């Protein structure tokens, strides 16, 4: 795993500032602490930070072909590179290294942009074709690896993280009101936007070409749900699933450095570890973390799986200094991001890094195999609409609008008045600042500025674009195109890279995903529970108590932190006047939300966490360098904190 950065000027006579390129690359040194490298040509510069995983002696980057006409910087892994290399050697290509990076270069020489179709892995790379003065940026199919870019009239700046782009003075720093509105609704900024007006995420499964003074972006891959799976083939599907999971895991065991896995004791991580045990010649190393609060501690289940499979298990109880941690996370995340499971993800990555450099995870099981409650609810809502008809559904929705949301099922009844695409999009904002709550939160001026903003446009578009008529298939397609990439993959990449750990996700292998998309939803949801076929496979390998335990989720006790150690920080960040001065929020509404939560009148953990992470981002990336430090102790032993800002 690595970090990449670079700049391409359309005019070859416009030179690259090498010192600026070094600064852009150094900004992501945590992604690659082992080495750096640079290439500077006529109007183009490529930078690379390396975390050595494969071919430790000759794998340095940037890497070129034999005559120096093609250059590449690459972040990720191509797991089938050996097979592709043999094919290329048969076509006459000669290799100097044993790296997957060089395979990409020769594959481009042979097949051009379509070379990416042959790669099985996670990747983000920039390839410079000097004779054509052509820059190619590519991001993997599921967005496991990030890639950001900014286009100007003079060229393109890009990098693995936004902070690299911010080292380029040609990149504007203005923030986007529409992106901020979307963040408050979703906890993250959905692609292709970032919080910055002029910086963009290259969408998953897309490539960008810059040449001849213009930039084009196109999709090279998509996941297809056809809706024509046959439930009577359950036994055959199960056998094929087992073969694909084992193959996907085996491919991701390739490493020249210590390798292990995250183990929560849930369905997905347990399945990955069980498959690793079947393929690894040595004892599998697993890492698990939990909190003192029992509701947020899965160590008992992880221990059961580790004991059954005979892994070398490492457990850790996390007692975070959350006040010191949050500014650090805000810096690593680059833009506002409020999925609080970033905290345990950071700590499990940090704990794993004490023993391994590569860790396999179980991410992706929920999004492709219907693991969330919203998938089951979606099936019910669509069936209810069909039974009630259009008029009956609208009537039920209007009547439900009179019910408080505390009444079980009231929200789903309200959704019956909505089109299915709208209703499913709204499910992604539960517990956050939903439409009415955002409107109440905003200042009048900001409310006018975002009155036409639509945080859910990408969700509705994906729902409607899915060729399958099955509502569960459509829901899963939406999750793959939105939440999986912009929340889950962002969190895992940023938190693992924060400690220089490579995370690999075998359940997101694109061939396994294509198979999952062909499975009928009746083999994903059965008797009101998701991941039916995954559970059947897991039952062949681990105790039934794990297979059938309720889903817990990888969460953190943020509600308690917000009434405990974070109280001084929250009061400082939200109530010192600087948040009000930004002109975004009605400070009275912010104070009300904070007061109700602090005093135990109502619970607003996710909303407050969202505001805290937003203000930390503002102070670090817009105002300057954010530092939170103690200024003394109150009489009750609670520390007070102030924020000091230095010029950036």
C-alpha positions as CSV (number, residue, x, y, z in Angstrom):
1,X,0.0,0.0,0.0
2,X,1.2,3.4,-0.8
3,X,0.4,7.1,-1.4
4,X,0.6,8.8,-4.8
5,X,0.5,12.4,-5.8
6,X,1.2,14.4,-9.0
7,X,0.5,17.2,-11.4
8,X,0.2,17.5,-15.1
9,X,0.4,20.8,-17.0
10,X,-1.1,20.8,-20.5
11,X,1.6,23.1,-21.6
12,X,5.0,21.2,-21.6
13,X,6.8,24.5,-21.2
14,X,5.1,25.1,-17.8
15,X,7.6,23.3,-15.5
16,X,6.8,21.3,-12.4
17,X,8.0,22.8,-9.1
18,X,9.9,19.8,-7.7
19,X,9.8,21.2,-4.2
20,X,6.0,21.5,-4.4
21,X,5.8,17.9,-5.7
22,X,7.9,16.7,-2.8
23,X,5.6,18.5,-0.4
24,X,2.5,17.0,-2.0
25,X,4.0,13.5,-1.6
26,X,5.3,14.1,1.9
27,X,1.8,15.0,3.0
28,X,0.9,11.3,2.7
29,X,4.1,9.9,4.1
30,X,2.0,7.9,6.6
31,X,0.7,5.8,3.7
32,X,4.2,4.8,2.7
33,X,6.8,5.2,5.4
34,X,9.4,3.0,3.8
35,X,10.6,5.1,0.8
36,X,9.7,7.9,-1.6
37,X,10.4,8.5,-5.3
38,X,9.8,11.2,-7.9
39,X,9.6,11.6,-11.6
40,X,9.6,15.1,-13.2
41,X,9.3,15.5,-17.0
42,X,8.1,18.3,-19.3
43,X,5.1,19.7,-17.5
44,X,4.5,16.6,-15.5
45,X,5.5,15.3,-12.0
46,X,4.7,12.0,-10.2
47,X,5.4,11.4,-6.6
48,X,5.2,8.1,-4.6
49,X,5.4,7.0,-0.9
50,X,6.0,3.3,-0.5
51,X,4.8,0.8,2.1
52,X,6.8,-2.3,1.0
53,X,4.6,-5.4,0.7
54,X,5.8,-7.3,-2.4
55,X,9.3,-7.4,-4.0
56,X,10.9,-5.5,-1.2
57,X,14.2,-5.0,-3.0
58,X,13.2,-3.8,-6.5
59,X,9.7,-2.5,-6.1
60,X,10.5,1.3,-6.0
61,X,8.4,3.8,-7.8
62,X,7.8,5.8,-10.0
63,X,8.5,2.9,-12.3
64,X,9.0,3.0,-16.1
65,X,9.1,0.8,-19.1
66,X,12.3,-0.1,-20.9
67,X,12.7,3.1,-22.9
68,X,11.3,5.6,-20.3
69,X,8.2,6.5,-22.3
70,X,5.6,5.1,-19.9
71,X,5.7,6.0,-16.1
72,X,3.5,5.0,-13.3
73,X,2.8,5.6,-9.6
74,X,0.5,2.9,-8.1
75,X,-1.3,2.4,-4.8
76,X,-2.8,-1.0,-4.1
77,X,-2.4,-4.6,-5.2
78,X,-3.1,-6.6,-8.4
79,X,-3.7,-10.1,-7.0
80,X,-3.7,-11.9,-10.3
81,X,-0.6,-10.1,-11.6
82,X,1.4,-13.3,-12.0
83,X,-1.1,-14.7,-14.5
84,X,-1.2,-11.5,-16.4
85,X,2.6,-11.3,-16.4
86,X,2.9,-14.8,-17.9
87,X,0.5,-13.8,-20.7
88,X,2.5,-10.6,-21.4
89,X,5.8,-12.5,-21.4
90,X,4.2,-14.9,-24.0
91,X,3.5,-11.8,-26.1
92,X,7.1,-10.7,-25.9
93,X,7.3,-8.3,-23.0
94,X,10.3,-8.4,-20.7
95,X,10.3,-7.6,-17.0
96,X,13.0,-6.2,-14.7
97,X,11.2,-6.6,-11.4
98,X,8.8,-9.0,-9.7
99,X,6.2,-6.4,-8.9
100,X,2.5,-6.0,-9.9
101,X,3.3,-2.3,-10.7
102,X,5.5,-3.3,-13.7
103,X,2.7,-5.6,-15.0
104,X,0.4,-2.6,-15.2
105,X,2.9,-0.7,-17.4
106,X,3.3,-3.6,-19.8
107,X,-0.4,-4.3,-19.8
108,X,-1.0,-0.7,-20.8
109,X,1.5,-1.0,-23.6
110,X,-0.3,-4.1,-24.9
111,X,-4.0,-3.3,-24.4
112,X,-4.2,0.4,-23.6
113,X,-6.9,1.6,-21.3
114,X,-8.7,-1.8,-21.5
115,X,-5.8,-3.3,-19.6
116,X,-7.7,-2.5,-16.4
117,X,-10.4,-5.0,-17.3
118,X,-7.8,-7.8,-16.7
119,X,-6.8,-6.6,-13.2
120,X,-8.2,-8.4,-10.1
121,X,-7.5,-6.3,-7.1
122,X,-7.7,-2.9,-5.4
123,X,-5.9,-0.1,-7.1
124,X,-5.5,3.6,-7.8
125,X,-2.8,4.6,-10.2
126,X,-1.6,7.4,-12.4
127,X,0.1,6.4,-15.7
128,X,2.0,8.9,-17.8
129,X,2.3,8.2,-21.6
130,X,5.1,10.6,-22.6
131,X,4.9,10.3,-26.4
132,X,1.2,11.1,-26.3
133,X,1.4,13.6,-23.4
134,X,-1.4,11.7,-21.9
135,X,-2.2,11.2,-18.2
136,X,-4.4,8.2,-17.2
137,X,-5.9,8.0,-13.7
138,X,-7.7,4.8,-12.7
139,X,-9.6,3.8,-9.6
140,X,-10.6,0.2,-8.8
141,X,-14.1,-1.2,-9.3
142,X,-15.3,-0.8,-5.7
143,X,-13.3,2.3,-4.7
144,X,-11.3,0.4,-2.1
145,X,-8.4,2.8,-2.9
146,X,-9.1,6.5,-3.0
147,X,-8.1,8.9,-5.7
148,X,-8.8,12.7,-5.7
149,X,-8.3,15.2,-8.5
150,X,-8.6,18.9,-9.4
151,X,-8.9,20.2,-12.9
152,X,-7.9,23.8,-13.8
153,X,-7.5,25.5,-17.2
154,X,-3.8,24.7,-17.0
155,X,-4.0,21.0,-16.1
156,X,-4.7,18.3,-13.4
157,X,-3.5,17.8,-9.9
158,X,-4.2,14.5,-8.1
159,X,-3.4,12.4,-5.1
160,X,-4.4,9.6,-2.7
161,X,-5.6,12.1,-0.2
162,X,-7.0,15.6,-0.4
163,X,-4.2,17.0,1.8
164,X,-1.7,16.4,-1.1
165,X,-3.8,18.5,-3.4
166,X,-3.9,21.3,-0.9
167,X,-0.1,21.6,-1.1
168,X,-0.6,22.8,-4.7
169,X,-1.2,26.6,-4.7
170,X,-3.1,26.3,-8.0
171,X,-5.9,24.2,-6.2
172,X,-8.7,26.4,-4.8
173,X,-9.6,25.8,-1.2
174,X,-13.2,27.1,-1.2
175,X,-15.7,24.7,0.5
176,X,-19.0,23.6,-1.0
177,X,-22.3,24.5,0.7
178,X,-24.1,21.6,-1.1
179,X,-21.4,19.2,0.1
180,X,-21.8,20.4,3.7
181,X,-25.6,19.9,3.4
182,X,-25.0,16.3,2.1
183,X,-22.6,15.6,4.9
184,X,-25.1,16.6,7.6
185,X,-27.6,14.2,6.0
186,X,-25.4,11.2,5.5
187,X,-22.3,11.6,7.8
188,X,-20.1,11.8,4.7
189,X,-19.8,13.7,1.4
190,X,-21.0,11.4,-1.4
191,X,-18.9,11.0,-4.6
192,X,-18.1,12.6,-6.9
193,X,-18.1,15.6,-4.6
194,X,-15.7,16.4,-1.8
195,X,-16.2,19.2,0.7
196,X,-14.1,21.4,-1.6
197,X,-15.8,23.1,-4.6
198,X,-13.0,22.3,-7.0
199,X,-11.7,18.9,-5.7
200,X,-13.4,15.7,-6.8
201,X,-13.4,12.0,-6.0
202,X,-12.7,9.9,-9.1
203,X,-15.7,7.5,-8.8
204,X,-15.2,3.8,-8.3
205,X,-14.9,1.9,-11.5
206,X,-14.0,5.0,-13.5
207,X,-10.9,6.3,-15.3
208,X,-9.8,9.8,-16.2
209,X,-7.8,10.8,-19.2
210,X,-6.1,14.2,-19.5
211,X,-4.7,15.1,-22.9
212,X,-4.7,17.8,-25.6
213,X,-5.9,20.4,-23.1
214,X,-9.1,18.5,-22.0
215,X,-10.2,16.0,-19.4
216,X,-12.6,13.1,-19.9
217,X,-14.0,10.6,-17.3
218,X,-15.7,7.3,-18.2
219,X,-16.9,4.3,-16.4
220,X,-15.1,1.0,-17.2
221,X,-17.0,-1.4,-14.9
222,X,-20.4,-1.8,-13.2
223,X,-22.1,-4.4,-11.2
224,X,-25.2,-6.0,-12.8
225,X,-28.2,-7.3,-10.8
226,X,-30.3,-9.2,-13.3
227,X,-33.0,-10.4,-11.0
228,X,-33.2,-13.8,-12.7
229,X,-31.6,-16.1,-10.1
230,X,-33.1,-19.5,-9.5
231,X,-33.8,-20.3,-5.8
232,X,-34.1,-24.0,-6.6
233,X,-30.3,-24.0,-7.3
234,X,-29.5,-23.2,-3.6
235,X,-27.1,-26.2,-3.2
236,X,-25.2,-25.3,-6.4
237,X,-25.0,-21.6,-5.3
238,X,-23.6,-22.6,-1.9
239,X,-20.9,-24.7,-3.4
240,X,-19.9,-22.0,-5.9
241,X,-19.9,-19.4,-3.1
242,X,-17.5,-21.5,-1.1
243,X,-15.1,-21.9,-4.0
244,X,-15.2,-18.1,-4.8
245,X,-14.7,-17.1,-1.1
246,X,-11.7,-19.4,-0.7
247,X,-10.2,-18.3,-4.0
248,X,-10.6,-14.6,-3.2
249,X,-9.0,-15.1,0.2
250,X,-6.2,-17.2,-1.2
251,X,-5.4,-14.5,-3.7
252,X,-5.1,-11.9,-0.9
253,X,-2.5,-14.0,1.1
254,X,0.3,-13.0,-1.3
255,X,2.8,-10.9,0.7
256,X,6.5,-10.6,1.5
257,X,5.7,-9.2,5.0
258,X,3.7,-10.4,8.0
259,X,0.0,-10.9,7.3
260,X,-3.1,-11.4,9.5
261,X,-6.8,-10.5,9.8
262,X,-9.2,-8.4,11.8
263,X,-11.6,-10.6,13.7
264,X,-14.8,-9.2,15.3
265,X,-16.6,-12.6,15.8
266,X,-19.3,-11.5,13.3
267,X,-20.4,-13.4,10.2
268,X,-18.1,-11.7,7.7
269,X,-14.8,-11.5,9.5
270,X,-15.3,-15.1,10.8
271,X,-15.9,-16.4,7.3
272,X,-12.7,-14.7,6.0
273,X,-10.6,-16.0,8.9
274,X,-12.0,-19.5,8.5
275,X,-11.1,-19.4,4.8
276,X,-7.6,-18.2,5.7
277,X,-7.0,-21.1,8.0
278,X,-7.8,-23.5,5.1
279,X,-5.1,-21.8,2.9
280,X,-2.4,-20.5,5.1
281,X,0.6,-22.7,5.7
282,X,1.3,-21.1,9.0
283,X,-0.9,-20.1,12.0
284,X,-3.2,-17.2,11.1
285,X,-2.7,-14.0,13.2
286,X,-6.0,-12.3,14.2
287,X,-6.6,-9.0,16.0
288,X,-9.7,-8.0,17.9
289,X,-10.6,-5.0,20.0
290,X,-13.4,-4.0,22.3
291,X,-14.5,-1.3,24.8
292,X,-15.1,-1.5,28.5
293,X,-18.7,-0.9,27.8
294,X,-20.2,-4.4,27.3
295,X,-22.7,-3.2,24.7
296,X,-19.7,-2.2,22.5
297,X,-17.6,-5.3,23.1
298,X,-17.6,-8.3,20.9
299,X,-14.4,-9.9,22.2
300,X,-16.3,-12.9,23.6
301,X,-17.5,-13.9,20.1
302,X,-14.1,-13.2,18.5
303,X,-12.5,-15.4,21.2
304,X,-14.9,-18.2,20.4
305,X,-14.0,-18.1,16.7
306,X,-10.3,-17.7,17.3
307,X,-10.2,-20.7,19.7
308,X,-12.2,-22.9,17.4
309,X,-10.0,-22.1,14.4
310,X,-6.8,-22.1,16.3
311,X,-5.5,-18.7,15.4
312,X,-2.8,-16.7,17.1
313,X,-5.2,-14.3,18.7
314,X,-4.4,-10.8,20.0
315,X,-7.1,-9.0,22.0
316,X,-7.1,-5.5,23.3
317,X,-9.5,-3.4,25.4
318,X,-9.5,0.1,24.0
319,X,-9.6,3.0,26.5
320,X,-9.2,5.9,24.1
321,X,-8.0,9.4,25.0
322,X,-10.8,10.5,22.7
323,X,-10.1,14.2,23.2
324,X,-6.6,13.8,21.8
325,X,-7.7,11.3,19.1
326,X,-10.5,13.3,17.4
327,X,-8.2,16.1,16.0
328,X,-5.9,13.4,14.7
329,X,-8.7,11.6,13.0
330,X,-10.0,14.8,11.5
331,X,-6.6,15.4,9.9
332,X,-6.4,11.9,8.4
333,X,-10.0,12.0,7.1
334,X,-9.3,15.2,5.1
335,X,-13.0,16.3,4.9
336,X,-15.9,16.1,7.4
337,X,-16.7,12.4,8.1
338,X,-18.8,11.4,11.0
339,X,-19.2,7.6,11.0
340,X,-18.1,7.0,14.6
341,X,-17.0,3.5,13.8
342,X,-13.8,5.1,12.5
343,X,-12.7,5.1,16.1
344,X,-12.7,1.3,16.6
345,X,-11.4,0.9,13.1
346,X,-8.4,3.1,13.9
347,X,-7.7,1.1,17.1
348,X,-8.1,-2.3,15.6
349,X,-5.7,-1.2,12.8
350,X,-3.3,0.2,15.3
351,X,-3.4,-3.0,17.4
352,X,-2.9,-5.2,14.2
353,X,0.1,-3.1,13.1
354,X,1.9,-4.3,16.2
355,X,2.0,-7.8,14.7
356,X,1.4,-7.6,11.0
357,X,1.7,-5.1,8.0
358,X,-1.2,-6.6,6.0
359,X,-4.6,-7.4,7.4
360,X,-7.6,-9.0,5.7
361,X,-11.1,-7.7,6.7
362,X,-14.7,-8.8,6.3
363,X,-16.0,-5.6,4.8
364,X,-18.5,-5.9,2.1
365,X,-20.6,-8.8,3.5
366,X,-23.5,-6.6,4.5
367,X,-23.8,-4.6,1.4
368,X,-23.9,-7.5,-1.1
369,X,-25.7,-10.1,1.1
370,X,-28.5,-8.0,2.7
371,X,-27.0,-7.7,6.1
372,X,-28.8,-4.4,7.2
373,X,-32.3,-3.9,8.5
374,X,-33.0,-1.5,5.8
375,X,-32.8,-4.3,3.2
376,X,-35.5,-6.3,5.0
377,X,-37.6,-3.1,5.5
378,X,-37.3,-2.3,1.8
379,X,-38.9,-5.6,0.8
380,X,-41.8,-5.0,3.2
381,X,-42.4,-1.5,2.0
382,X,-42.5,-2.5,-1.6
383,X,-44.9,-5.4,-0.9
384,X,-47.1,-3.0,1.2
385,X,-47.3,-0.5,-1.7
386,X,-48.3,-3.3,-4.1
387,X,-51.0,-4.5,-1.7
388,X,-52.4,-1.1,-0.9
389,X,-52.2,0.5,-4.3
390,X,-51.2,4.0,-5.1
391,X,-54.1,5.7,-3.3
392,X,-54.0,3.4,-0.3
393,X,-50.2,3.9,0.1
394,X,-50.5,7.7,0.0
395,X,-53.3,7.6,2.5
396,X,-51.3,5.3,4.8
397,X,-48.3,7.7,4.5
398,X,-50.4,10.7,5.4
399,X,-52.0,9.1,8.4
400,X,-48.6,7.9,9.6
401,X,-47.3,11.4,9.4
402,X,-49.4,12.1,12.5
403,X,-47.7,9.4,14.5
404,X,-44.5,10.2,16.4
405,X,-41.4,8.4,15.1
406,X,-41.1,6.7,18.4
407,X,-44.0,4.5,17.4
408,X,-42.5,1.3,15.9
409,X,-43.1,1.2,12.2
410,X,-44.2,4.8,11.9
411,X,-41.3,5.7,9.6
412,X,-41.9,2.8,7.2
413,X,-45.6,3.8,7.0
414,X,-44.7,7.3,6.2
415,X,-42.4,6.0,3.4
416,X,-45.4,4.4,1.7
417,X,-46.4,7.8,0.4
418,X,-43.0,8.1,-1.3
419,X,-41.7,6.6,-4.5
420,X,-39.6,3.5,-3.7
421,X,-36.4,5.3,-4.8
422,X,-37.0,8.2,-2.6
423,X,-38.0,6.0,0.4
424,X,-34.8,3.9,0.1
425,X,-32.7,7.0,-0.2
426,X,-34.2,8.4,3.0
427,X,-33.2,5.2,4.9
428,X,-29.6,6.3,4.7
429,X,-30.3,9.4,6.9
430,X,-31.9,7.8,9.9
431,X,-30.7,9.2,13.1
432,X,-28.8,12.0,11.4
433,X,-30.0,15.5,10.4
434,X,-33.0,14.5,8.2
435,X,-34.6,17.2,6.0
436,X,-36.7,19.0,8.6
437,X,-33.9,18.9,11.2
438,X,-31.4,20.4,8.8
439,X,-33.7,23.2,7.9
440,X,-34.2,24.0,11.6
441,X,-30.4,23.9,12.1
442,X,-29.4,26.3,9.4
443,X,-29.2,30.1,9.5
444,X,-31.6,31.8,7.2
445,X,-28.9,32.8,4.8
446,X,-27.4,29.3,4.6
447,X,-30.9,27.8,4.3
448,X,-31.5,29.9,1.2
449,X,-28.1,28.9,-0.3
450,X,-28.8,25.2,-0.1
451,X,-32.6,25.3,-0.7
452,X,-32.2,23.4,-4.0
453,X,-29.5,21.0,-2.7
454,X,-30.4,17.3,-3.0
455,X,-28.1,15.0,-0.9
456,X,-30.0,11.9,-2.2
457,X,-29.8,12.4,-6.0
458,X,-27.1,9.7,-6.4
459,X,-29.2,7.2,-4.3
460,X,-32.3,7.7,-6.4
461,X,-30.4,7.5,-9.6
462,X,-28.8,4.2,-8.6
463,X,-32.1,2.7,-7.5
464,X,-33.7,3.5,-10.8
465,X,-30.7,2.4,-12.8
466,X,-30.6,-1.1,-11.4
467,X,-32.0,-3.5,-14.1
468,X,-33.5,-5.9,-11.6
469,X,-37.1,-5.3,-10.5
470,X,-36.4,-7.0,-7.1
471,X,-36.5,-4.3,-4.4
472,X,-33.7,-6.0,-2.4
473,X,-31.4,-6.1,-5.5
474,X,-32.1,-2.4,-6.1
475,X,-31.3,-1.6,-2.4
476,X,-28.0,-3.5,-2.6
477,X,-27.0,-1.8,-5.8
478,X,-27.6,1.6,-4.2
479,X,-25.5,0.6,-1.2
480,X,-22.6,-0.6,-3.5
481,X,-22.7,2.6,-5.5
482,X,-22.9,5.0,-2.5
483,X,-22.5,3.9,1.2
484,X,-20.0,1.1,0.6
485,X,-17.6,3.3,-1.3
486,X,-18.1,6.7,0.4
487,X,-18.4,5.6,4.0
488,X,-17.1,2.0,4.6
489,X,-14.2,2.1,2.2
490,X,-13.2,5.6,3.1
491,X,-13.2,4.7,6.8
492,X,-11.2,1.5,6.3
493,X,-8.6,3.1,4.0
494,X,-8.0,6.2,6.0
495,X,-7.9,4.5,9.4
496,X,-5.6,1.7,8.3
497,X,-3.3,4.0,6.4
498,X,-3.1,6.3,9.4
499,X,-1.0,3.6,11.1
500,X,0.7,2.4,7.8
501,X,-1.3,-0.9,7.7
502,X,-2.5,-2.4,4.4
503,X,-6.1,-3.6,4.6
504,X,-7.5,-6.1,2.1
505,X,-11.1,-7.0,1.5
506,X,-11.7,-10.4,0.0
507,X,-15.5,-10.2,0.1
508,X,-15.2,-7.3,-2.3
509,X,-13.4,-9.3,-5.0
510,X,-15.3,-8.3,-8.2
511,X,-15.8,-11.8,-9.4
512,X,-17.3,-12.7,-6.1
513,X,-19.5,-9.6,-6.3
514,X,-20.7,-10.5,-9.8
515,X,-21.7,-13.9,-8.4
516,X,-23.5,-12.3,-5.4
517,X,-25.5,-10.1,-7.8
518,X,-26.8,-13.2,-9.6
519,X,-28.2,-14.7,-6.4
520,X,-31.9,-14.3,-5.9
521,X,-32.8,-12.2,-2.8
522,X,-34.7,-15.1,-1.3
523,X,-31.3,-16.7,-0.7
524,X,-30.1,-13.6,1.0
525,X,-33.0,-12.8,3.3
526,X,-34.8,-15.8,4.9
527,X,-37.1,-15.8,7.8
528,X,-36.5,-12.1,8.5
529,X,-32.7,-12.5,8.6
530,X,-30.1,-11.4,6.1
531,X,-27.0,-13.1,4.8
532,X,-28.7,-16.4,4.6
533,X,-26.3,-18.1,2.1
534,X,-23.3,-16.7,3.9
535,X,-24.6,-18.1,7.2
536,X,-25.1,-21.5,5.6
537,X,-21.5,-21.5,4.4
538,X,-20.2,-20.3,7.7
539,X,-22.1,-23.1,9.5
540,X,-19.7,-25.6,7.8
541,X,-16.8,-24.0,9.5
542,X,-17.5,-22.4,12.9
543,X,-19.8,-22.9,15.9
544,X,-23.6,-22.4,15.5
545,X,-23.5,-19.8,18.3
546,X,-21.6,-17.5,16.0
547,X,-23.6,-18.2,12.9
548,X,-26.9,-17.3,14.5
549,X,-26.0,-14.5,16.9
550,X,-27.7,-11.1,16.4
551,X,-25.8,-8.5,14.4
552,X,-24.0,-6.1,16.7
553,X,-22.0,-3.7,14.4
554,X,-18.6,-2.2,14.9
555,X,-19.7,0.8,17.0
556,X,-18.3,3.1,19.7
557,X,-19.9,4.5,22.9
558,X,-20.0,8.0,21.5
559,X,-23.2,8.9,23.5
560,X,-21.3,8.3,26.7
561,X,-18.2,10.1,25.6
562,X,-20.4,13.1,24.7
563,X,-21.7,13.2,28.3
564,X,-18.2,12.5,29.7
565,X,-14.7,13.2,28.5
566,X,-15.8,15.2,25.5
567,X,-18.0,17.7,27.3
568,X,-15.3,20.5,27.6
569,X,-14.2,20.0,24.0
570,X,-17.8,20.0,22.6
571,X,-18.7,23.2,24.5
572,X,-15.5,24.9,23.2
573,X,-16.0,23.8,19.6
574,X,-19.8,24.4,19.4
575,X,-20.3,27.4,21.7
576,X,-17.3,29.6,21.6
577,X,-18.8,31.8,18.8
578,X,-16.6,30.6,15.9
579,X,-19.2,28.1,14.7
580,X,-21.8,30.8,14.7
581,X,-19.5,33.2,12.9
582,X,-19.3,30.8,9.9
583,X,-22.9,31.7,9.1
584,X,-24.0,28.1,8.6
585,X,-26.0,27.4,11.7
586,X,-28.5,28.9,14.1
587,X,-26.5,28.8,17.3
588,X,-29.6,28.6,19.4
589,X,-30.5,25.3,17.7
590,X,-27.0,24.0,18.1
591,X,-27.1,24.9,21.8
592,X,-30.5,23.2,22.3
593,X,-29.3,19.9,20.8
594,X,-26.1,20.0,22.9
595,X,-28.0,20.9,26.1
596,X,-30.6,18.2,25.6
597,X,-28.0,15.5,25.1
598,X,-25.7,16.6,27.9
599,X,-28.5,16.8,30.4
600,X,-30.0,13.4,29.4
601,X,-33.2,14.9,28.1
602,X,-32.8,13.4,24.6
603,X,-30.1,11.4,22.9
604,X,-28.4,13.2,19.9
605,X,-25.1,11.3,19.7
606,X,-24.8,11.1,15.9
607,X,-25.9,14.6,15.3
608,X,-23.5,16.0,17.9
609,X,-20.7,13.9,16.6
610,X,-21.4,15.2,13.1
611,X,-21.2,18.8,14.3
612,X,-18.0,18.2,16.3
613,X,-16.2,16.5,13.3
614,X,-17.3,19.3,11.0
615,X,-16.0,22.0,13.3
616,X,-12.7,20.1,13.8
617,X,-12.3,20.0,10.0
618,X,-13.1,23.8,9.7
619,X,-10.5,24.6,12.3
620,X,-7.8,22.4,10.9
621,X,-8.2,22.9,7.1
622,X,-9.9,26.2,6.7
623,X,-8.8,28.3,9.7
624,X,-5.4,26.7,10.2
625,X,-3.8,24.0,12.4
626,X,-6.2,22.6,15.0
627,X,-4.7,21.8,18.4
628,X,-6.8,21.1,21.5
629,X,-5.0,21.4,24.8
630,X,-5.9,21.5,28.5
631,X,-6.0,24.9,30.2
632,X,-6.8,23.8,33.7
633,X,-9.1,21.6,35.8
634,X,-12.6,22.4,36.9
635,X,-13.6,21.7,40.5
636,X,-15.3,18.5,39.5
637,X,-12.2,17.1,37.9
638,X,-13.3,17.7,34.3
639,X,-10.7,19.2,32.1
640,X,-11.4,22.4,30.1
641,X,-10.1,22.7,26.6
642,X,-9.4,25.6,24.3
643,X,-8.6,25.6,20.6
644,X,-5.7,27.5,19.3
645,X,-5.2,28.2,15.7
646,X,-1.9,28.8,13.9
647,X,-1.7,30.2,10.4
648,X,-1.6,27.4,7.9
